[in-house]
Amino acid sequence: MTATARSAVLRSIAQGIADALPLAVEEVVVTGSVSRGVADDVSDIEMLVVTQGELDLEDCFSLAAACGLTDLGTWGEQGVPTNRVSGYREGAPVELIWWSRAHAESAVDAIFAGDLSATADAIANGVALRTSGLLARWQGRLRHYPEELARVRIEDAALTWGGFAPAGLLTLVRPGERLALVERMVDDASRVVRIVFALNHVWQPTLKRLADRAAALTHKPQRLPERIEEALTEPDPHRALLVMTELQAETVALAPDGPNINRARKWLSDGREILVQHFR
């Protein structure tokens, strides 16, 4: 796929940031939509910056300012191995994630231990703007998605689908319970996506641009992103929950047998019948 014009502009800005960082920085990786060549007018620049030792946040701010970033800020949990600095360069929003080399290696190891963050997808699709060979080594490891890890992720995703009476779903469609319904459906949709990517042995991305990311997957329910969108925007709560429940049922039908998956198949089937009867 040809990269968008905006991707080329943002990558050039990212390269300028990388070139301005001191030589002590070992690895600079652009990630997200810019690395995949799909950036648009509202995309930002996401970058991973790896240093030999751990920096404090003030050092990261100073280095970011020296690279020409303005309006600096931070977000997320403080006092942890990950430092986050946001800002602007040439009018483009920029997010810098700072890791020490030791923490970077630990983060990659954590992927194979079951970490559910989008770290694997970001690194697997990252583009090195400066490298000491770390990114190539990490990407080499990520080319193999272990079968056992896929099974663990699938079983974990199905954990909440069962264990209480299927009729309990009806409590979500009572008048005035829209928040509870949406909360449940967002969690269910996220679990569906987790199962689908694990089935395909593809590292799960964030939920942004789901239609594009899921298009190339072989094993998936029909119209996956469209049905999630339908469930979350359907004004009738009964219809919304039925759409989501049917999507869940089709997803677990594709999954390999396991305690949670087998339980979920029966529970979702029963839940669907209850919703259909109640919807009439």
VORO-335112 format. One record per residue (C-alpha): x, y, z; residue in one letter; residue number from 1. Coordinates in Angstrom, 3 decimals. Layout:
# VORO-335112
+----------+----------+----------+------+------+
!        X !        Y !        Z ! resn ! resi !
+----------+----------+----------+------+------+
!        X !        Y !        Z !    a !  NUM !
...
+----------+----------+----------+------+------+
***
This chain:
# VORO-335112
+----------+----------+----------+------+------+
!        X !        Y !        Z ! resn ! resi !
+----------+----------+----------+------+------+
!    0.000 !    0.000 !    0.000 !    m !    1 !
!    1.285 !    3.460 !   -0.906 !    t !    2 !
!    1.887 !    5.694 !    2.105 !    a !    3 !
!   -0.310 !    8.750 !    2.437 !    t !    4 !
!    1.165 !   12.165 !    1.790 !    a !    5 !
!    0.553 !   13.081 !    5.417 !    r !    6 !
!    2.571 !   10.049 !    6.531 !    s !    7 !
!    5.561 !   11.295 !    4.549 !    a !    8 !
!    5.283 !   14.770 !    6.103 !    v !    9 !
!    5.035 !   13.441 !    9.655 !    l !   10 !
!    7.821 !   10.946 !    9.142 !    r !   11 !
!   10.102 !   13.748 !    7.964 !    s !   12 !
!    9.306 !   15.694 !   11.140 !    i !   13 !
!    9.957 !   12.562 !   13.211 !    a !   14 !
!   13.303 !   12.072 !   11.490 !    q !   15 !
!   14.213 !   15.639 !   12.378 !    g !   16 !
!   13.496 !   14.896 !   16.032 !    i !   17 !
!   15.562 !   11.714 !   15.893 !    a !   18 !
!   18.494 !   13.510 !   14.260 !    d !   19 !
!   18.442 !   16.194 !   16.977 !    a !   20 !
!   18.668 !   13.725 !   19.861 !    l !   21 !
!   22.109 !   13.186 !   21.431 !    p !   22 !
!   24.245 !   10.215 !   20.426 !    l !   23 !
!   23.566 !    8.609 !   23.816 !    a !   24 !
!   20.097 !    7.723 !   22.503 !    v !   25 !
!   20.453 !    4.191 !   21.120 !    e !   26 !
!   17.167 !    3.615 !   19.338 !    e !   27 !
!   14.491 !    5.910 !   17.928 !    v !   28 !
!   11.422 !    4.226 !   16.456 !    v !   29 !
!    8.412 !    5.872 !   14.878 !    v !   30 !
!    5.251 !    3.855 !   15.502 !    t !   31 !
!    1.506 !    4.151 !   14.978 !    g !   32 !
!   -0.152 !    5.385 !   11.808 !    s !   33 !
!    3.010 !    7.126 !   10.590 !    v !   34 !
!    5.036 !    3.908 !   10.625 !    s !   35 !
!    2.251 !    2.082 !    8.775 !    r !   36 !
!    1.891 !    4.857 !    6.208 !    g !   37 !
!   -1.775 !    5.568 !    6.945 !    v !   38 !
!   -1.557 !    8.917 !    8.755 !    a !   39 !
!   -4.232 !   11.499 !    8.015 !    d !   40 !
!   -4.817 !   15.126 !    8.943 !    d !   41 !
!   -5.603 !   14.335 !   12.585 !    v !   42 !
!   -2.813 !   11.806 !   13.151 !    s !   43 !
!   -0.015 !   12.511 !   15.586 !    d !   44 !
!    3.604 !   11.365 !   15.653 !    i !   45 !
!    4.275 !    8.533 !   18.094 !    e !   46 !
!    7.879 !    7.663 !   18.844 !    m !   47 !
!    9.786 !    5.283 !   21.097 !    l !   48 !
!   13.106 !    6.622 !   22.387 !    v !   49 !
!   15.477 !    4.119 !   23.988 !    v !   50 !
!   18.463 !    5.221 !   26.070 !    t !   51 !
!   21.229 !    3.174 !   27.673 !    q !   52 !
!   20.157 !    4.093 !   31.199 !    g !   53 !
!   16.911 !    5.315 !   32.735 !    e !   54 !
!   16.306 !    9.066 !   32.530 !    l !   55 !
!   14.141 !   11.119 !   34.835 !    d !   56 !
!   11.211 !   13.042 !   33.426 !    l !   57 !
!   12.966 !   16.400 !   33.628 !    e !   58 !
!   15.819 !   15.086 !   31.484 !    d !   59 !
!   13.282 !   13.876 !   28.912 !    c !   60 !
!   11.638 !   17.304 !   28.896 !    f !   61 !
!   15.007 !   18.979 !   28.351 !    s !   62 !
!   15.932 !   16.679 !   25.471 !    l !   63 !
!   12.511 !   17.111 !   23.865 !    a !   64 !
!   12.823 !   20.899 !   24.083 !    a !   65 !
!   16.298 !   20.709 !   22.525 !    a !   66 !
!   14.729 !   18.818 !   19.596 !    c !   67 !
!   12.404 !   21.751 !   18.915 !    g !   68 !
!    9.272 !   20.506 !   20.672 !    l !   69 !
!    7.074 !   23.179 !   22.196 !    t !   70 !
!    4.095 !   23.203 !   24.579 !    d !   71 !
!    5.543 !   20.246 !   26.476 !    l !   72 !
!    3.386 !   18.099 !   28.699 !    g !   73 !
!    3.145 !   14.595 !   30.087 !    t !   74 !
!    0.429 !   12.048 !   30.801 !    w !   75 !
!   -0.085 !    8.705 !   32.474 !    g !   76 !
!    1.355 !    7.257 !   35.657 !    e !   77 !
!    4.386 !    9.011 !   37.035 !    q !   78 !
!    7.429 !    7.524 !   38.767 !    g !   79 !
!    7.517 !    4.401 !   36.569 !    v !   80 !
!   10.154 !    3.192 !   34.072 !    p !   81 !
!    8.191 !    4.713 !   31.189 !    t !   82 !
!    8.440 !    8.489 !   30.743 !    n !   83 !
!    5.999 !   10.267 !   28.445 !    r !   84 !
!    6.477 !   13.672 !   26.857 !    v !   85 !
!    4.029 !   15.351 !   24.512 !    s !   86 !
!    4.467 !   18.508 !   22.477 !    g !   87 !
!    4.413 !   20.037 !   19.010 !    y !   88 !
!    6.984 !   20.380 !   16.284 !    r !   89 !
!    6.220 !   22.234 !   13.065 !    e !   90 !
!    2.576 !   22.279 !   14.098 !    g !   91 !
!    2.339 !   18.483 !   14.394 !    a !   92 !
!    1.404 !   16.843 !   17.718 !    p !   93 !
!    4.143 !   14.547 !   19.007 !    v !   94 !
!    4.159 !   11.841 !   21.702 !    e !   95 !
!    7.512 !   10.511 !   22.893 !    l !   96 !
!    7.767 !    7.325 !   24.957 !    i !   97 !
!   11.122 !    7.081 !   26.748 !    w !   98 !
!   12.489 !    3.692 !   27.843 !    w !   99 !
!   15.820 !    2.541 !   29.127 !    s !  100 !
!   17.349 !   -0.326 !   27.197 !    r !  101 !
!   16.777 !   -2.674 !   30.138 !    a !  102 !
!   13.099 !   -1.726 !   30.352 !    h !  103 !
!   12.693 !   -2.109 !   26.593 !    a !  104 !
!   14.045 !   -5.651 !   26.762 !    e !  105 !
!   11.709 !   -6.398 !   29.688 !    s !  106 !
!    8.736 !   -5.003 !   27.761 !    a !  107 !
!    9.446 !   -7.300 !   24.819 !    v !  108 !
!    9.835 !  -10.283 !   27.161 !    d !  109 !
!    6.505 !   -9.360 !   28.779 !    a !  110 !
!    4.730 !   -9.734 !   25.431 !    i !  111 !
!    5.518 !  -13.451 !   25.416 !    f !  112 !
!    4.463 !  -13.706 !   29.067 !    a !  113 !
!    0.952 !  -12.495 !   28.224 !    g !  114 !
!    1.136 !   -8.674 !   28.299 !    d !  115 !
!   -2.061 !   -7.375 !   26.662 !    l !  116 !
!   -0.851 !   -3.908 !   25.738 !    s !  117 !
!   -0.355 !   -2.777 !   22.138 !    a !  118 !
!    3.436 !   -2.833 !   22.589 !    t !  119 !
!    3.875 !   -5.847 !   20.309 !    a !  120 !
!    1.938 !   -4.272 !   17.440 !    d !  121 !
!    3.758 !   -0.958 !   17.833 !    a !  122 !
!    7.188 !   -2.580 !   17.738 !    i !  123 !
!    6.326 !   -5.087 !   15.022 !    a !  124 !
!    5.228 !   -2.252 !   12.722 !    n !  125 !
!    7.763 !    0.310 !   13.915 !    g !  126 !
!   10.299 !    2.004 !   11.646 !    v !  127 !
!   13.776 !    2.783 !   12.944 !    a !  128 !
!   14.870 !    6.405 !   12.557 !    l !  129 !
!   18.075 !    5.654 !   14.472 !    r !  130 !
!   19.129 !    2.173 !   15.446 !    t !  131 !
!   21.788 !    0.111 !   17.136 !    s !  132 !
!   20.086 !   -3.055 !   15.904 !    g !  133 !
!   17.612 !   -3.405 !   18.750 !    l !  134 !
!   14.457 !   -2.930 !   16.662 !    l !  135 !
!   15.501 !   -5.552 !   14.113 !    a !  136 !
!   16.154 !   -8.036 !   16.913 !    r !  137 !
!   12.813 !   -7.334 !   18.589 !    w !  138 !
!   10.961 !   -7.611 !   15.290 !    q !  139 !
!   12.704 !  -10.915 !   14.647 !    g !  140 !
!   11.310 !  -12.271 !   17.891 !    r !  141 !
!    7.834 !  -10.946 !   17.128 !    l !  142 !
!    7.650 !  -12.695 !   13.782 !    r !  143 !
!    6.682 !  -15.821 !   15.728 !    h !  144 !
!    3.387 !  -15.754 !   17.620 !    y !  145 !
!    3.399 !  -18.838 !   19.889 !    p !  146 !
!    0.385 !  -21.118 !   19.616 !    e !  147 !
!    0.200 !  -21.515 !   23.385 !    e !  148 !
!    0.112 !  -17.737 !   23.859 !    l !  149 !
!   -2.774 !  -17.523 !   21.397 !    a !  150 !
!   -4.695 !  -20.165 !   23.352 !    r !  151 !
!   -4.089 !  -18.377 !   26.652 !    v !  152 !
!   -5.287 !  -15.063 !   25.231 !    r !  153 !
!   -8.393 !  -16.635 !   23.731 !    i !  154 !
!   -9.307 !  -18.409 !   26.959 !    e !  155 !
!   -8.716 !  -15.248 !   28.992 !    d !  156 !
!  -10.866 !  -13.185 !   26.642 !    a !  157 !
!  -13.799 !  -15.590 !   27.060 !    a !  158 !
!  -13.568 !  -15.585 !   30.855 !    l !  159 !
!  -16.511 !  -13.233 !   31.481 !    t !  160 !
!  -18.921 !  -14.984 !   29.113 !    w !  161 !
!  -20.646 !  -17.286 !   31.545 !    g !  162 !
!  -20.748 !  -18.088 !   35.216 !    g !  163 !
!  -24.025 !  -16.315 !   35.887 !    f !  164 !
!  -27.531 !  -16.998 !   34.647 !    a !  165 !
!  -27.904 !  -15.911 !   30.997 !    p !  166 !
!  -31.156 !  -14.194 !   31.970 !    a !  167 !
!  -28.974 !  -11.716 !   33.842 !    g !  168 !
!  -28.354 !  -10.055 !   30.467 !    l !  169 !
!  -31.871 !   -8.668 !   30.691 !    l !  170 !
!  -30.837 !   -6.439 !   33.584 !    t !  171 !
!  -28.764 !   -4.459 !   31.062 !    l !  172 !
!  -31.778 !   -3.539 !   28.940 !    v !  173 !
!  -33.907 !   -2.069 !   31.707 !    r !  174 !
!  -34.793 !    1.602 !   31.250 !    p !  175 !
!  -32.116 !    3.896 !   32.635 !    g !  176 !
!  -29.300 !    1.328 !   32.378 !    e !  177 !
!  -27.668 !    2.571 !   29.182 !    r !  178 !
!  -24.329 !    3.261 !   30.875 !    l !  179 !
!  -24.149 !   -0.271 !   32.256 !    a !  180 !
!  -25.126 !   -1.664 !   28.845 !    l !  181 !
!  -22.502 !    0.318 !   26.972 !    v !  182 !
!  -19.853 !   -0.545 !   29.560 !    e !  183 !
!  -20.591 !   -4.233 !   29.113 !    r !  184 !
!  -20.705 !   -4.075 !   25.318 !    m !  185 !
!  -17.432 !   -2.157 !   25.032 !    v !  186 !
!  -15.757 !   -4.810 !   27.165 !    d !  187 !
!  -17.361 !   -7.591 !   25.123 !    d !  188 !
!  -16.290 !   -5.960 !   21.844 !    a !  189 !
!  -12.725 !   -5.620 !   23.111 !    s !  190 !
!  -12.708 !   -9.313 !   24.025 !    r !  191 !
!  -14.058 !  -10.273 !   20.604 !    v !  192 !
!  -11.233 !   -8.327 !   18.962 !    v !  193 !
!   -8.675 !   -9.978 !   21.260 !    r !  194 !
!   -9.905 !  -13.437 !   20.283 !    i !  195 !
!   -9.945 !  -12.654 !   16.580 !    v !  196 !
!   -6.378 !  -11.337 !   16.468 !    f !  197 !
!   -5.137 !  -14.252 !   18.581 !    a !  198 !
!   -6.888 !  -16.707 !   16.259 !    l !  199 !
!   -4.939 !  -15.207 !   13.379 !    n !  200 !
!   -1.647 !  -15.077 !   15.305 !    h !  201 !
!   -1.448 !  -11.344 !   14.697 !    v !  202 !
!   -0.329 !   -8.996 !   17.470 !    w !  203 !
!   -3.360 !   -7.012 !   18.550 !    q !  204 !
!   -3.311 !   -3.283 !   17.794 !    p !  205 !
!   -5.245 !   -0.572 !   19.555 !    t !  206 !
!   -8.923 !   -0.362 !   18.633 !    l !  207 !
!   -8.344 !    2.583 !   16.297 !    k !  208 !
!   -8.805 !    1.909 !   12.562 !    r !  209 !
!  -10.216 !   -1.525 !   13.372 !    l !  210 !
!  -11.784 !   -1.988 !    9.940 !    a !  211 !
!   -8.436 !   -1.509 !    8.205 !    d !  212 !
!   -6.494 !   -3.655 !   10.665 !    r !  213 !
!   -9.014 !   -6.516 !   10.553 !    a !  214 !
!   -9.451 !   -6.514 !    6.768 !    a !  215 !
!   -6.449 !   -8.783 !    6.143 !    a !  216 !
!   -7.362 !  -11.335 !    8.828 !    l !  217 !
!   -8.432 !  -14.759 !    7.593 !    t !  218 !
!  -10.361 !  -16.081 !   10.605 !    h !  219 !
!  -13.064 !  -13.685 !   11.780 !    k !  220 !
!  -16.830 !  -13.265 !   11.950 !    p !  221 !
!  -18.400 !  -11.610 !    8.947 !    q !  222 !
!  -18.614 !   -7.802 !    9.080 !    r !  223 !
!  -16.728 !   -7.671 !   12.378 !    l !  224 !
!  -16.113 !   -3.888 !   12.658 !    p !  225 !
!  -19.493 !   -3.002 !   11.167 !    e !  226 !
!  -21.359 !   -5.134 !   13.687 !    r !  227 !
!  -19.440 !   -3.673 !   16.603 !    i !  228 !
!  -20.328 !   -0.215 !   15.333 !    e !  229 !
!  -23.957 !   -1.269 !   14.928 !    e !  230 !
!  -24.170 !   -2.639 !   18.466 !    a !  231 !
!  -22.638 !    0.472 !   20.018 !    l !  232 !
!  -24.827 !    2.921 !   18.084 !    t !  233 !
!  -28.138 !    1.031 !   17.967 !    e !  234 !
!  -30.684 !    3.113 !   19.939 !    p !  235 !
!  -32.801 !    0.134 !   20.994 !    d !  236 !
!  -31.021 !   -1.576 !   23.928 !    p !  237 !
!  -32.544 !   -5.007 !   23.212 !    h !  238 !
!  -31.435 !   -4.912 !   19.603 !    r !  239 !
!  -27.978 !   -3.580 !   20.545 !    a !  240 !
!  -27.336 !   -6.372 !   23.046 !    l !  241 !
!  -28.642 !   -9.018 !   20.648 !    l !  242 !
!  -26.271 !   -7.842 !   17.890 !    v !  243 !
!  -23.317 !   -7.993 !   20.265 !    m !  244 !
!  -24.300 !  -11.376 !   21.697 !    t !  245 !
!  -24.610 !  -12.892 !   18.226 !    e !  246 !
!  -21.189 !  -11.513 !   17.328 !    l !  247 !
!  -19.699 !  -13.043 !   20.469 !    q !  248 !
!  -21.314 !  -16.401 !   19.687 !    a !  249 !
!  -19.904 !  -16.442 !   16.163 !    e !  250 !
!  -16.470 !  -15.543 !   17.508 !    t !  251 !
!  -16.279 !  -18.370 !   20.044 !    v !  252 !
!  -17.503 !  -20.773 !   17.369 !    a !  253 !
!  -14.247 !  -20.074 !   15.535 !    l !  254 !
!  -12.054 !  -20.608 !   18.590 !    a !  255 !
!  -10.409 !  -23.866 !   19.679 !    p !  256 !
!  -11.974 !  -25.830 !   22.528 !    d !  257 !
!  -11.076 !  -24.805 !   26.058 !    g !  258 !
!  -12.859 !  -24.517 !   29.408 !    p !  259 !
!  -13.885 !  -20.874 !   29.018 !    n !  260 !
!  -14.628 !  -21.115 !   25.309 !    i !  261 !
!  -16.794 !  -24.216 !   25.744 !    n !  262 !
!  -18.717 !  -22.580 !   28.595 !    r !  263 !
!  -19.111 !  -19.383 !   26.562 !    a !  264 !
!  -20.590 !  -21.235 !   23.579 !    r !  265 !
!  -23.435 !  -22.644 !   25.665 !    k !  266 !
!  -23.955 !  -19.469 !   27.695 !    w !  267 !
!  -24.041 !  -17.170 !   24.668 !    l !  268 !
!  -26.424 !  -19.499 !   22.838 !    s !  269 !
!  -28.774 !  -19.503 !   25.820 !    d !  270 !
!  -28.416 !  -15.744 !   26.219 !    g !  271 !
!  -29.264 !  -15.170 !   22.580 !    r !  272 !
!  -32.444 !  -17.258 !   22.868 !    e !  273 !
!  -33.521 !  -15.312 !   25.945 !    i !  274 !
!  -32.917 !  -11.993 !   24.183 !    l !  275 !
!  -34.807 !  -13.156 !   21.076 !    v !  276 !
!  -37.786 !  -14.246 !   23.162 !    q !  277 !
!  -37.741 !  -11.010 !   25.132 !    h !  278 !
!  -37.315 !   -8.916 !   21.998 !    f !  279 !
!  -40.481 !  -10.281 !   20.366 !    r !  280 !
+----------+----------+----------+------+------+
***
